Amino acid sequence: MNALRTALLAVTCFLFAPVARAAQDDAKPMKATVQAPDGLTIAYDVRGKGDTALVFIHGWCCDREYWKHQLDAFAADNRVVAIDVGGHGASGKDRKAWSIAGLAGDVEAVVKKLGLKRVILVGHSMGGPVSLASAKRMPGTVVAVIGVDTLHNAEFQWPEDQAKMFMAAFEADFKKAMQGAIRMMLPEKTDAKLVEWIVTRAEAQDPKTAVAIFRDFPSLDAKALLKEAKVPVRCINAAPSTKFAIPTATDINKKYADFKAVIMEDVGHYPMLERPAEFNQKLREVLKEFAANK
């Protein structure tokens, strides 16, 4: 009997070990780069399998590591791609002119390089308008945009004096302004280690590039971005809990797109980092609407 058991075990290992290794290989990220339309190098990684690709797009002065609690978690059911858009993370920073449209071109370059056919864009903060602009560039490929604490009110416009004040602060002392801005976007009770992690990564960004991108924000036309994306837009946003927060105006946004929002209470601007388990559950619920075989 021992000999038979040993033989069966050997056969089982022979048959199923390749499957196990394949599953591990699917989960392991493949890191790569692609050239944007203007030649800038764009870094990304990809893992998982599935009919639908989730493409994660970070916010301003962030990078693809901000999705560290989501990438492996969603790779079991989807192909998962995380991008460092131009000027951020491991991507190039030598671009002559910076704009949201240019960052959308970075996203398109990665999608085309991977040959993705069905894409849901998940964009945090600045990644929200970048996702909308990307959807416009890829009709038929992008089937939905999911924003994360972004796209709060299509009719909101920054007061000109406030925009100038922020710009001047970042130009005068980038690190100090970044530290102050991030702390204003997080509740006081936020874990100190997480705050330090966010601040350290943000203030390490190239100041000239960051400020150049920032200059494009006040001129964004959110109404046009929502209309021209021509896909359903869903958001997982924070309820206003800091003085820097903007309420999500669902009724206003519905005038310009198929828009719905899920609200998380008592979190700041980085819900995917602050409460990842709850955020992931909410993201799974939103994704059910766009299941490929629904």
C-alpha positions as CSV (number, residue, x, y, z in Angstrom):
1,M,0.0,0.0,0.0
2,N,2.8,2.4,0.8
3,A,4.3,1.8,-2.6
4,L,1.0,2.4,-4.3
5,R,0.4,5.6,-2.3
6,T,3.9,6.8,-3.3
7,A,3.3,6.1,-6.9
8,L,-0.1,7.9,-6.9
9,L,1.5,10.9,-5.2
10,A,4.2,11.0,-7.8
11,V,1.7,10.9,-10.6
12,T,-0.4,13.6,-9.0
13,C,2.6,15.9,-8.6
14,F,3.6,15.3,-12.2
15,L,0.1,16.1,-13.5
16,F,-0.7,19.1,-11.4
17,A,2.6,20.8,-10.6
18,P,2.6,22.5,-14.0
19,V,-0.8,23.9,-13.4
20,A,0.2,25.2,-10.0
21,R,3.3,26.8,-11.5
22,A,1.2,28.4,-14.3
23,A,-1.1,29.9,-11.7
24,Q,1.9,31.3,-9.8
25,D,3.3,32.7,-13.1
26,D,0.0,34.4,-13.8
27,A,0.0,36.1,-10.5
28,K,3.7,37.2,-10.7
29,P,3.9,40.7,-12.3
30,M,5.7,41.1,-15.5
31,K,7.5,44.4,-15.6
32,A,7.9,46.1,-19.0
33,T,8.1,49.5,-20.8
34,V,6.6,50.9,-23.9
35,Q,7.2,54.1,-25.9
36,A,4.5,56.8,-25.7
37,P,3.5,58.6,-28.9
38,D,6.2,61.2,-28.3
39,G,8.8,58.6,-27.5
40,L,8.7,58.9,-23.7
41,T,9.4,55.6,-21.9
42,I,6.3,54.4,-19.9
43,A,6.8,51.8,-17.2
44,Y,4.0,49.3,-16.3
45,D,3.5,45.8,-15.0
46,V,0.9,43.2,-15.8
47,R,-0.3,40.0,-14.1
48,G,-3.3,37.7,-14.1
49,K,-5.7,36.4,-16.8
50,G,-9.2,37.2,-17.8
51,D,-11.4,38.5,-20.6
52,T,-11.4,41.9,-19.0
53,A,-8.3,43.9,-18.2
54,L,-8.3,46.2,-15.2
55,V,-5.9,49.1,-15.9
56,F,-5.0,51.0,-12.8
57,I,-4.0,54.7,-13.2
58,H,-2.5,56.5,-10.2
59,G,-3.0,60.1,-9.2
60,W,-0.7,63.2,-9.3
61,C,2.7,62.7,-7.7
62,C,1.8,59.0,-7.0
63,D,2.9,55.8,-8.8
64,R,1.7,52.3,-9.5
65,E,2.7,51.2,-6.0
66,Y,-0.3,53.1,-4.6
67,W,-2.4,50.1,-5.9
68,K,-0.3,47.6,-3.9
69,H,-3.4,46.3,-2.1
70,Q,-5.4,45.8,-5.2
71,L,-3.2,44.3,-7.9
72,D,-2.7,40.8,-6.6
73,A,-6.2,40.8,-5.1
74,F,-7.9,41.3,-8.5
75,A,-5.4,39.3,-10.6
76,A,-7.2,36.0,-9.8
77,D,-10.2,37.0,-12.0
78,N,-8.8,39.6,-14.4
79,R,-5.8,40.7,-16.3
80,V,-4.4,43.5,-14.1
81,V,-2.2,46.3,-15.4
82,A,-0.6,49.1,-13.4
83,I,0.9,52.0,-15.1
84,D,3.3,54.8,-14.1
85,V,2.1,57.6,-16.4
86,G,4.7,60.0,-17.8
87,G,6.5,62.1,-15.2
88,H,5.9,59.6,-12.4
89,G,7.5,56.6,-10.8
90,A,9.8,54.7,-13.2
91,S,8.5,56.4,-16.4
92,G,10.3,59.1,-18.3
93,K,10.2,62.7,-17.2
94,D,11.6,64.5,-20.2
95,R,8.5,65.6,-22.0
96,K,8.3,69.0,-23.7
97,A,4.7,69.7,-22.8
98,W,2.7,68.1,-20.1
99,S,-1.1,67.7,-20.2
100,I,-3.9,65.3,-19.2
101,A,-4.3,64.4,-22.9
102,G,-0.6,63.5,-23.0
103,L,-1.0,61.2,-20.0
104,A,-4.0,59.5,-21.7
105,G,-1.7,58.8,-24.6
106,D,0.6,57.0,-22.2
107,V,-2.3,54.8,-21.1
108,E,-3.3,54.1,-24.7
109,A,0.3,53.1,-25.6
110,V,0.3,50.4,-22.9
111,V,-3.2,49.1,-23.8
112,K,-2.1,48.8,-27.5
113,K,1.2,47.2,-26.6
114,L,-0.6,44.5,-24.6
115,G,-3.3,44.0,-27.2
116,L,-6.1,44.4,-24.7
117,K,-9.5,44.1,-26.1
118,R,-11.8,44.8,-23.2
119,V,-10.6,47.3,-20.6
120,I,-12.0,48.9,-17.4
121,L,-9.9,51.9,-16.3
122,V,-9.5,52.5,-12.6
123,G,-8.2,56.0,-11.9
124,H,-7.4,57.6,-8.6
125,S,-7.5,61.4,-8.3
126,M,-5.8,62.8,-11.4
127,G,-6.2,59.3,-12.8
128,G,-10.0,60.0,-13.1
129,P,-9.7,62.6,-15.8
130,V,-6.8,60.7,-17.4
131,S,-9.1,57.7,-17.6
132,L,-11.9,59.7,-19.2
133,A,-9.5,61.1,-21.8
134,S,-8.1,57.6,-22.4
135,A,-11.6,56.2,-22.9
136,K,-12.2,58.8,-25.6
137,R,-9.1,57.7,-27.4
138,M,-10.1,54.0,-27.3
139,P,-13.8,53.6,-28.2
140,G,-14.9,50.0,-28.2
141,T,-12.0,48.9,-26.1
142,V,-12.7,50.8,-22.8
143,V,-16.0,49.7,-21.5
144,A,-16.1,51.6,-18.2
145,V,-14.2,54.1,-16.1
146,I,-14.1,53.7,-12.3
147,G,-12.8,56.7,-10.4
148,V,-11.4,56.7,-7.0
149,D,-11.9,59.9,-5.0
150,T,-12.2,61.9,-8.2
151,L,-14.7,63.4,-10.6
152,H,-16.7,64.8,-7.7
153,N,-18.5,67.6,-9.5
154,A,-18.3,68.3,-13.3
155,E,-19.4,71.9,-12.8
156,F,-17.0,72.8,-10.0
157,Q,-14.2,75.2,-11.0
158,W,-11.2,76.1,-9.0
159,P,-11.3,79.8,-8.0
160,E,-8.5,81.4,-9.9
161,D,-6.9,83.0,-6.8
162,Q,-6.8,79.6,-5.1
163,A,-5.2,77.9,-8.1
164,K,-2.5,80.6,-8.2
165,M,-1.9,80.2,-4.5
166,F,-1.4,76.5,-4.8
167,M,0.9,76.9,-7.8
168,A,3.0,79.5,-6.1
169,A,3.4,77.3,-3.0
170,F,4.6,74.3,-5.0
171,E,7.0,76.4,-7.0
172,A,8.4,78.1,-3.9
173,D,9.0,74.9,-1.8
174,F,7.7,71.7,-3.4
175,K,8.4,69.4,-0.5
176,K,6.8,71.7,2.1
177,A,3.7,72.3,0.0
178,M,3.4,68.6,-0.7
179,Q,3.6,67.7,2.9
180,G,0.9,70.2,3.8
181,A,-1.4,69.2,1.0
182,I,-1.3,65.5,1.8
183,R,-1.9,66.1,5.5
184,M,-5.0,68.2,4.6
185,M,-6.3,65.4,2.5
186,L,-6.1,62.8,5.2
187,P,-8.1,62.5,8.5
188,E,-6.1,63.2,11.6
189,K,-6.6,59.6,12.8
190,T,-4.9,58.2,9.7
191,D,-2.1,55.7,10.5
192,A,1.2,57.7,10.9
193,K,3.2,55.2,9.0
194,L,0.8,55.4,6.0
195,V,1.0,59.2,6.1
196,E,4.8,59.0,6.1
197,W,4.7,56.5,3.2
198,I,2.5,58.7,1.1
199,V,4.4,61.9,1.9
200,T,7.8,60.4,1.2
201,R,6.8,59.0,-2.2
202,A,5.0,62.2,-3.2
203,E,7.8,64.6,-2.3
204,A,10.3,62.5,-4.2
205,Q,8.6,63.3,-7.5
206,D,10.4,65.6,-9.9
207,P,9.2,69.1,-8.9
208,K,9.5,70.7,-12.4
209,T,7.5,67.9,-14.0
210,A,4.9,67.8,-11.2
211,V,4.3,71.6,-11.4
212,A,4.1,71.5,-15.2
213,I,1.4,68.8,-15.0
214,F,-0.4,70.7,-12.2
215,R,-0.7,73.7,-14.4
216,D,-3.1,71.8,-16.7
217,F,-5.6,71.1,-13.9
218,P,-7.5,74.4,-13.7
219,S,-8.2,74.3,-17.5
220,L,-9.7,70.8,-17.5
221,D,-13.3,70.7,-18.8
222,A,-14.8,67.9,-16.7
223,K,-18.2,68.2,-18.4
224,A,-16.6,67.6,-21.8
225,L,-14.4,64.8,-20.5
226,L,-17.5,62.9,-19.1
227,K,-19.5,63.4,-22.2
228,E,-16.8,62.5,-24.7
229,A,-15.7,59.3,-22.8
230,K,-19.0,57.7,-23.8
231,V,-18.8,54.9,-21.3
232,P,-20.4,54.4,-17.9
233,V,-18.5,56.2,-15.1
234,R,-18.6,54.8,-11.6
235,C,-16.8,56.3,-8.6
236,I,-15.7,55.1,-5.2
237,N,-15.3,58.4,-3.4
238,A,-14.7,59.6,0.1
239,A,-17.4,61.4,2.0
240,P,-16.1,64.9,2.9
241,S,-14.1,64.4,6.1
242,T,-11.3,67.0,5.6
243,K,-11.4,70.6,4.7
244,F,-9.8,69.8,1.4
245,A,-12.6,67.4,0.3
246,I,-15.2,68.1,-2.4
247,P,-18.7,66.5,-2.1
248,T,-19.7,64.1,-4.9
249,A,-22.5,65.7,-6.9
250,T,-24.1,62.7,-8.5
251,D,-27.1,64.6,-9.8
252,I,-24.8,67.1,-11.6
253,N,-22.5,64.5,-13.1
254,K,-25.5,62.5,-14.4
255,K,-26.2,65.4,-16.7
256,Y,-23.0,64.6,-18.6
257,A,-22.6,60.8,-18.3
258,D,-24.0,57.5,-17.1
259,F,-22.7,58.2,-13.6
260,K,-23.0,56.6,-10.2
261,A,-21.0,56.8,-7.0
262,V,-20.3,54.7,-3.9
263,I,-19.3,56.7,-0.9
264,M,-16.9,55.6,1.8
265,E,-17.2,57.3,5.2
266,D,-14.3,58.5,7.4
267,V,-11.6,58.1,4.9
268,G,-9.4,60.7,3.1
269,H,-8.1,61.0,-0.4
270,Y,-6.5,57.5,-0.6
271,P,-9.2,55.0,0.3
272,M,-7.5,52.1,-1.4
273,L,-4.6,52.6,1.0
274,E,-6.4,53.7,4.1
275,R,-9.0,50.9,4.2
276,P,-8.0,48.4,1.4
277,A,-10.2,45.5,2.4
278,E,-13.3,47.7,2.4
279,F,-12.3,49.4,-0.7
280,N,-11.6,46.1,-2.5
281,Q,-15.0,44.9,-1.6
282,K,-16.7,48.0,-3.0
283,L,-14.6,47.7,-6.1
284,R,-15.7,44.1,-6.6
285,E,-19.4,45.2,-6.2
286,V,-18.9,47.9,-8.9
287,L,-17.2,45.5,-11.2
288,K,-20.1,43.0,-11.1
289,E,-22.1,45.4,-13.3
290,F,-19.5,45.1,-16.1
291,A,-18.8,41.3,-15.9
292,A,-17.9,40.1,-19.4
293,N,-20.3,37.1,-19.3
294,K,-23.1,38.9,-17.5
